[in-house]
Amino acid sequence: MEEFTQAEIKELLAFYNSPIGKKFTSKQLKMTQKGIELGKGFAVKVQRLAQKYQW
């Protein structure tokens, strides 16, 4: 209740019980994993770039 009002929670429940909300939750783990992998790849590229400019 610190982050959402009661009305917002009702809206969230409606979303998560809707077809698109159910699809979202079924794919959420896979999307999170893809995001982590993309972040790791980006971090590696930044690290390599930073190493070029180290003294």
CYANA upper distance limits for C-alpha pairs under 8 A (distance plus 0.5 A):
  1 MET  CA      5 THR  CA      6.65
  1 MET  CA      6 GLN  CA      7.84
  4 PHE  CA      8 GLU  CA      6.25
  4 PHE  CA      9 ILE  CA      6.80
  5 THR  CA      9 ILE  CA      6.79
  6 GLN  CA     10 LYS  CA      6.85
  7 ALA  CA     11 GLU  CA      6.87
  8 GLU  CA     12 LEU  CA      6.67
  9 ILE  CA     13 LEU  CA      6.65
 10 LYS  CA     14 ALA  CA      6.71
 11 GLU  CA     15 PHE  CA      6.69
 12 LEU  CA     16 TYR  CA      6.62
 13 LEU  CA     17 ASN  CA      6.54
 14 ALA  CA     18 SER  CA      6.65
 15 PHE  CA     20 ILE  CA      7.91
 15 PHE  CA     21 GLY  CA      5.65
 16 TYR  CA     20 ILE  CA      8.09
 16 TYR  CA     21 GLY  CA      4.58
 16 TYR  CA     22 LYS  CA      6.23
 16 TYR  CA     25 THR  CA      8.08
 17 ASN  CA     21 GLY  CA      6.51
 17 ASN  CA     22 LYS  CA      6.75
 18 SER  CA     22 LYS  CA      6.67
 19 PRO  CA     23 LYS  CA      6.71
 20 ILE  CA     24 PHE  CA      6.53
 21 GLY  CA     25 THR  CA      6.75
 22 LYS  CA     26 SER  CA      6.68
 23 LYS  CA     27 LYS  CA      6.84
 24 PHE  CA     28 GLN  CA      6.33
 25 THR  CA     29 LEU  CA      8.27
 27 LYS  CA     31 MET  CA      6.68
 28 GLN  CA     32 THR  CA      6.56
 29 LEU  CA     33 GLN  CA      6.68
 30 LYS  CA     34 LYS  CA      6.73
 31 MET  CA     35 GLY  CA      6.66
 32 THR  CA     36 ILE  CA      6.75
 33 GLN  CA     37 GLU  CA      6.79
 34 LYS  CA     38 LEU  CA      6.66
 35 GLY  CA     39 GLY  CA      6.59
 36 ILE  CA     40 LYS  CA      6.67
 37 GLU  CA     41 GLY  CA      6.75
 38 LEU  CA     42 PHE  CA      6.71
 39 GLY  CA     43 ALA  CA      6.60
 40 LYS  CA     44 VAL  CA      6.76
 41 GLY  CA     45 LYS  CA      6.92
 42 PHE  CA     46 VAL  CA      6.74
 43 ALA  CA     47 GLN  CA      6.52
 44 VAL  CA     48 ARG  CA      6.71
 45 LYS  CA     49 LEU  CA      6.74
 46 VAL  CA     50 ALA  CA      6.55
 47 GLN  CA     51 GLN  CA      6.67
 48 ARG  CA     52 LYS  CA      7.08
 49 LEU  CA     53 TYR  CA      7.57
 50 ALA  CA     54 GLN  CA      6.98
